[in-house]
Amino acid sequence: MSILVKRIFCYNNLRNFTYIIVASNGEAWVIDPYEADLVIKEIKKLGVNIQGILNTHDHFDHTRGNQELQDYFNCPVLKVSS
């Protein structure tokens, strides 16, 4: 199985990135979404199926896009536990 890691620069002062991890079967996860519109545009371009959102931690700049993406794709949001 191969994967694609798509990195999206978020154009904020904190210089954040959001990642989309795509498996060879077309299933994908969004990591730390900051700007939902950028993610939605890239998901459409890639033509993949979002399985969920993964937040590495609770800071706003890593979770800002959660609700909009969850509403748009009807997907779960998971948080990495320590």
MDAnalysis code that builds the backbone (N, CA, C; Angstrom):
import MDAnalysis as mda
import numpy as np

u = mda.Universe.empty(246, n_residues=82, atom_resindex=np.repeat(np.arange(82), 3), trajectory=True)
u.add_TopologyAttr("name", ["N", "CA", "C"] * 82)
u.add_TopologyAttr("resid", np.arange(1, 83))
u.add_TopologyAttr("resname", ["MET", "SER", "ILE", "LEU", "VAL", "LYS", "ARG", "ILE", "PHE", "CYS", "TYR", "ASN", "ASN", "LEU", "ARG", "ASN", "PHE", "THR", "TYR", "ILE", "ILE", "VAL", "ALA", "SER", "ASN", "GLY", "GLU", "ALA", "TRP", "VAL", "ILE", "ASP", "PRO", "TYR", "GLU", "ALA", "ASP", "LEU", "VAL", "ILE", "LYS", "GLU", "ILE", "LYS", "LYS", "LEU", "GLY", "VAL", "ASN", "ILE", "GLN", "GLY", "ILE", "LEU", "ASN", "THR", "HIS", "ASP", "HIS", "PHE", "ASP", "HIS", "THR", "ARG", "GLY", "ASN", "GLN", "GLU", "LEU", "GLN", "ASP", "TYR", "PHE", "ASN", "CYS", "PRO", "VAL", "LEU", "LYS", "VAL", "SER", "SER"])
u.atoms.positions = np.array([
    [0.846, -1.183, 0.000],
    [0.000, 0.000, 0.000],
    [0.885, 1.237, 0.000],
    [0.539, 2.198, -0.824],
    [1.275, 3.460, -0.845],
    [0.381, 4.570, -0.291],
    [1.020, 5.650, 0.123],
    [0.268, 6.801, 0.610],
    [0.814, 8.079, -0.028],
    [-0.048, 9.059, -0.104],
    [0.318, 10.402, -0.538],
    [0.170, 11.308, 0.671],
    [1.148, 12.149, 0.910],
    [1.056, 13.156, 1.963],
    [1.018, 14.512, 1.277],
    [-0.141, 15.149, 1.314],
    [-0.325, 16.459, 0.697],
    [-0.240, 17.519, 1.786],
    [0.686, 18.448, 1.634],
    [0.889, 19.507, 2.614],
    [0.267, 20.793, 2.086],
    [-0.547, 21.438, 2.937],
    [-1.220, 22.678, 2.558],
    [-0.733, 23.793, 3.479],
    [-0.103, 24.808, 2.909],
    [0.311, 25.972, 3.693],
    [-0.921, 26.812, 3.991],
    [-1.065, 27.258, 5.229],
    [-2.302, 27.914, 5.669],
    [-2.285, 29.434, 5.572],
    [-1.181, 30.028, 5.192],
    [-1.097, 31.483, 5.000],
    [-1.526, 32.272, 6.227],
    [-1.117, 31.797, 7.409],
    [-1.378, 32.560, 8.623],
    [-0.053, 33.011, 9.228],
    [-0.119, 33.893, 10.211],
    [1.098, 34.417, 10.842],
    [1.897, 33.341, 11.559],
    [1.253, 32.245, 11.927],
    [1.937, 31.165, 12.635],
    [2.608, 30.186, 11.676],
    [2.392, 30.375, 10.376],
    [3.007, 29.558, 9.325],
    [2.636, 28.071, 9.453],
    [1.370, 27.817, 9.757],
    [0.883, 26.454, 9.919],
    [0.747, 25.723, 8.589],
    [0.772, 24.401, 8.700],
    [0.453, 23.514, 7.596],
    [-0.667, 22.580, 8.035],
    [-1.511, 22.231, 7.102],
    [-2.486, 21.162, 7.268],
    [-2.034, 20.049, 6.337],
    [-2.266, 18.816, 6.727],
    [-1.866, 17.679, 5.903],
    [-3.082, 16.838, 5.543],
    [-3.065, 16.308, 4.342],
    [-4.038, 15.315, 3.920],
    [-3.251, 14.056, 3.603],
    [-3.576, 12.987, 4.305],
    [-2.921, 11.694, 4.100],
    [-3.875, 10.832, 3.285],
    [-3.421, 10.387, 2.119],
    [-4.282, 9.640, 1.205],
    [-3.688, 8.252, 0.965],
    [-4.487, 7.231, 1.232],
    [-4.081, 5.851, 0.959],
    [-4.338, 5.531, -0.513],
    [-3.735, 4.473, -0.994],
    [-3.876, 4.091, -2.401],
    [-5.313, 3.726, -2.767],
    [-6.142, 3.415, -1.767],
    [-7.549, 3.092, -2.041],
    [-8.442, 4.341, -2.098],
    [-7.846, 5.541, -1.968],
    [-8.605, 6.783, -2.067],
    [-9.181, 7.282, -0.759],
    [-8.943, 6.560, 0.325],
    [-9.400, 7.032, 1.635],
    [-8.369, 8.003, 2.196],
    [-8.869, 9.057, 2.853],
    [-7.966, 10.104, 3.313],
    [-8.334, 10.602, 4.707],
    [-7.324, 11.130, 5.389],
    [-7.486, 11.773, 6.690],
    [-6.890, 13.165, 6.606],
    [-7.526, 14.106, 7.276],
    [-7.034, 15.476, 7.353],
    [-6.393, 15.661, 8.721],
    [-5.174, 16.195, 8.731],
    [-4.433, 16.401, 9.975],
    [-4.348, 17.900, 10.270],
    [-4.813, 18.303, 11.447],
    [-4.704, 19.679, 11.954],
    [-5.231, 20.731, 10.977],
    [-6.531, 20.694, 10.671],
    [-7.062, 21.646, 9.698],
    [-7.196, 23.061, 10.256],
    [-6.550, 23.999, 9.602],
    [-6.670, 25.402, 9.991],
    [-7.707, 26.117, 9.124],
    [-7.578, 25.992, 7.827],
    [-8.448, 26.708, 6.894],
    [-9.276, 25.708, 6.096],
    [-10.546, 25.560, 6.451],
    [-11.410, 24.545, 5.832],
    [-11.547, 24.728, 4.326],
    [-11.659, 25.964, 3.864],
    [-11.837, 26.190, 2.424],
    [-10.668, 25.641, 1.606],
    [-9.440, 25.815, 2.100],
    [-8.274, 25.277, 1.396],
    [-8.316, 23.753, 1.350],
    [-8.763, 23.140, 2.442],
    [-8.845, 21.678, 2.507],
    [-9.929, 21.165, 1.562],
    [-11.082, 21.777, 1.575],
    [-12.181, 21.352, 0.706],
    [-11.754, 21.438, -0.759],
    [-11.108, 22.525, -1.132],
    [-10.629, 22.696, -2.504],
    [-9.662, 21.576, -2.886],
    [-8.746, 21.240, -1.990],
    [-7.750, 20.198, -2.285],
    [-8.384, 18.814, -2.332],
    [-9.333, 18.551, -1.453],
    [-10.033, 17.260, -1.448],
    [-10.770, 17.057, -2.772],
    [-11.425, 18.102, -3.242],
    [-12.126, 18.020, -4.530],
    [-11.135, 17.770, -5.664],
    [-10.025, 18.464, -5.623],
    [-8.993, 18.312, -6.653],
    [-8.431, 16.889, -6.659],
    [-8.199, 16.332, -5.474],
    [-7.647, 14.973, -5.363],
    [-8.698, 13.895, -5.653],
    [-9.963, 14.225, -5.454],
    [-11.028, 13.254, -5.680],
    [-11.011, 12.090, -4.706],
    [-10.735, 12.382, -3.438],
    [-10.627, 11.334, -2.413],
    [-11.803, 11.387, -1.443],
    [-11.917, 10.353, -0.621],
    [-12.983, 10.242, 0.374],
    [-12.413, 10.467, 1.769],
    [-12.877, 11.501, 2.431],
    [-12.399, 11.806, 3.781],
    [-13.001, 10.822, 4.779],
    [-12.129, 10.178, 5.525],
    [-12.549, 9.250, 6.571],
    [-12.670, 9.948, 7.917],
    [-11.895, 11.029, 8.096],
    [-11.953, 11.749, 9.359],
    [-10.881, 12.812, 9.455],
    [-10.910, 13.492, 10.580],
    [-9.971, 14.557, 10.910],
    [-9.208, 14.125, 12.153],
    [-7.915, 14.347, 12.135],
    [-7.073, 14.014, 13.275],
    [-6.390, 15.279, 13.761],
    [-6.592, 15.612, 15.037],
    [-5.918, 16.763, 15.647],
    [-4.774, 16.276, 16.520],
    [-3.588, 16.836, 16.294],
    [-2.426, 16.440, 17.086],
    [-2.456, 17.050, 18.481],
    [-3.154, 18.200, 18.609],
    [-3.372, 18.815, 19.922],
    [-4.486, 19.848, 19.788],
    [-4.860, 20.482, 20.894],
    [-6.066, 21.309, 20.956],
    [-5.885, 22.790, 20.633],
    [-4.720, 23.225, 20.220],
    [-4.550, 24.644, 19.926],
    [-5.442, 25.048, 18.753],
    [-5.982, 26.258, 18.835],
    [-6.921, 26.761, 17.842],
    [-6.378, 26.698, 16.417],
    [-5.075, 26.947, 16.272],
    [-4.501, 26.944, 14.930],
    [-4.374, 25.531, 14.349],
    [-4.719, 24.521, 15.137],
    [-4.726, 23.132, 14.657],
    [-6.134, 22.553, 14.588],
    [-7.115, 23.301, 15.074],
    [-8.487, 22.778, 15.118],
    [-9.513, 23.718, 14.477],
    [-9.077, 24.866, 14.020],
    [-9.988, 25.907, 13.531],
    [-10.947, 25.405, 12.449],
    [-10.490, 24.542, 11.553],
    [-11.321, 24.068, 10.459],
    [-12.169, 22.853, 10.770],
    [-12.068, 22.325, 11.987],
    [-12.774, 21.081, 12.336],
    [-14.265, 21.118, 12.022],
    [-14.978, 22.078, 12.590],
    [-16.438, 22.065, 12.495],
    [-16.913, 22.196, 11.047],
    [-16.317, 23.099, 10.305],
    [-16.739, 23.278, 8.915],
    [-16.473, 22.019, 8.086],
    [-15.325, 21.387, 8.290],
    [-15.022, 20.148, 7.561],
    [-15.921, 19.003, 8.010],
    [-16.170, 18.929, 9.302],
    [-17.052, 17.879, 9.827],
    [-18.462, 18.038, 9.252],
    [-18.945, 19.255, 9.187],
    [-20.267, 19.514, 8.611],
    [-20.298, 19.192, 7.113],
    [-19.254, 19.563, 6.401],
    [-19.208, 19.387, 4.952],
    [-19.078, 17.914, 4.558],
    [-18.200, 17.184, 5.257],
    [-17.914, 15.796, 4.886],
    [-18.611, 14.768, 5.774],
    [-19.279, 15.227, 6.831],
    [-19.923, 14.311, 7.777],
    [-18.938, 13.240, 8.266],
    [-17.840, 13.711, 8.823],
    [-16.774, 12.802, 9.250],
    [-16.445, 13.034, 10.729],
    [-15.826, 12.038, 11.366],
    [-15.469, 12.193, 12.783],
    [-14.207, 13.042, 12.959],
    [-14.074, 13.581, 14.166],
    [-12.865, 14.285, 14.566],
    [-12.240, 13.485, 15.707],
    [-10.973, 13.119, 15.524],
    [-10.241, 12.373, 16.550],
    [-9.085, 13.214, 17.047],
    [-8.709, 12.987, 18.302],
    [-7.591, 13.700, 18.909],
    [-6.535, 12.687, 19.317],
    [-5.289, 12.988, 19.013],
    [-4.190, 12.132, 19.448],
    [-4.119, 12.179, 20.950],
    [-4.087, 11.025, 21.585],
    [-3.985, 10.993, 23.052],
    [-2.535, 10.753, 23.439],
    [-2.183, 11.265, 24.592],
    [-0.803, 11.096, 25.050],
    [-0.649, 9.919, 25.963],
])
